[in-house]
Amino acid sequence: MLPCLNEAEALPWVLARVPAGWRALVVDNGSTDGSADVARSLGATVVHEPRRGFGAACHAGLTAATAEFVCFCDCDASLDPAQLEPFVREVRSGAADLVLGRRRPQGRGAWPAHARAGNLALARLLRRRTGLRLHDLGPLRAARREPLLALDLTDRRSGYPLQMVVRAADAGWRIAEHDVPYLTRAGTSKVTGTWRGTWQAVRDMSRVLNEAPVREGTAR
């Protein structure tokens, strides 16, 4: 799943990096730059999600997908979809239920200091909440589709990736984390590109951390 909001510039590179034989599902979240047309012309399946929000786009992709294994990746060329191949192998083998990418910035401008600080603070809060010793809450990840749907994720904003990890941890999932290159994105980030966007994301995620544990109705 590739959540997309005005990423026409990045789409050619991102879609070219999707592993052969995989289905690229671009979820257009109200783009005005022709992103949907670009994605469609490059062979991607396009899903339209009018409700704005990162979580809304991700969940629309999850519900529209049909494969047993699903992956998430930003659509701004900051992350390489090809890095997901070993993630899927790890889930398929049963070694992990959810595999996450720990972003390692390549270049000074790849990850602004304020965004990195916010991510570090949330990782520490996550450790306190769940006991997981993760370093990043980045969007590159892989899991089985049906168990993800069973987590009954409800956040439709920036808290979606964190809620996925929290509820997976509550359900006893095995969660792995591996380093991945984090590149300078194309265009300006809607979240980490500004202090305001970062603060909004931190606020959304803090709300998720305050949720009571949800254990019923989850599965591996």
DAQUIPE-V699529 format. One record per backbone hydrogen bond with DSSP energy under -0.5 kcal/mol. CO is the residue of the C=O (numbers start at 1). NH is the residue of the N-H. If there is no record, write none. Layout:
co=CO nh=NH
co=CO nh=NH
//
This chain:
co=1 nh=73
co=2 nh=27
co=3 nh=75
co=4 nh=29
co=7 nh=10
co=7 nh=11
co=8 nh=12
co=10 nh=13
co=10 nh=14
co=11 nh=15
co=12 nh=16
co=13 nh=17
co=14 nh=17
co=15 nh=18
co=19 nh=22
co=22 nh=24
co=23 nh=25
co=24 nh=26
co=24 nh=45
co=25 nh=2
co=25 nh=27
co=26 nh=28
co=26 nh=47
co=27 nh=4
co=28 nh=49
co=34 nh=38
co=35 nh=39
co=36 nh=40
co=37 nh=41
co=38 nh=42
co=39 nh=42
co=39 nh=44
co=40 nh=43
co=45 nh=26
co=47 nh=28
co=47 nh=49
co=48 nh=50
co=50 nh=52
co=53 nh=57
co=54 nh=58
co=55 nh=59
co=56 nh=60
co=57 nh=61
co=58 nh=62
co=59 nh=63
co=60 nh=64
co=61 nh=65
co=68 nh=145
co=70 nh=143
co=72 nh=141
co=76 nh=186
co=78 nh=183
co=79 nh=81
co=80 nh=83
co=81 nh=84
co=82 nh=85
co=84 nh=88
co=85 nh=89
co=86 nh=90
co=87 nh=91
co=88 nh=92
co=89 nh=93
co=90 nh=94
co=90 nh=95
co=90 nh=96
co=91 nh=94
co=97 nh=144
co=98 nh=176
co=99 nh=142
co=100 nh=102
co=100 nh=178
co=101 nh=103
co=102 nh=180
co=103 nh=105
co=104 nh=182
co=105 nh=107
co=107 nh=110
co=112 nh=116
co=113 nh=117
co=114 nh=118
co=115 nh=119
co=116 nh=120
co=117 nh=121
co=118 nh=122
co=119 nh=123
co=120 nh=124
co=121 nh=125
co=122 nh=126
co=123 nh=127
co=124 nh=128
co=125 nh=129
co=126 nh=130
co=126 nh=131
co=127 nh=131
co=132 nh=134
co=139 nh=141
co=140 nh=101
co=141 nh=72
co=142 nh=99
co=143 nh=70
co=144 nh=148
co=145 nh=149
co=146 nh=150
co=147 nh=151
co=148 nh=151
co=149 nh=152
co=156 nh=56
co=157 nh=55
co=157 nh=160
co=159 nh=163
co=160 nh=164
co=161 nh=165
co=162 nh=166
co=163 nh=167
co=164 nh=168
co=165 nh=169
co=166 nh=170
co=167 nh=171
co=168 nh=173
co=169 nh=172
co=173 nh=175
co=174 nh=97
co=174 nh=98
co=176 nh=100
co=178 nh=102
co=180 nh=104
co=181 nh=183
co=182 nh=106
co=191 nh=194
co=194 nh=198
co=195 nh=199
co=196 nh=200
co=197 nh=201
co=198 nh=202
co=199 nh=203
co=200 nh=204
co=201 nh=205
co=202 nh=206
co=203 nh=207
co=204 nh=208
co=205 nh=209
co=206 nh=210
co=208 nh=211
co=213 nh=215
co=215 nh=218
//
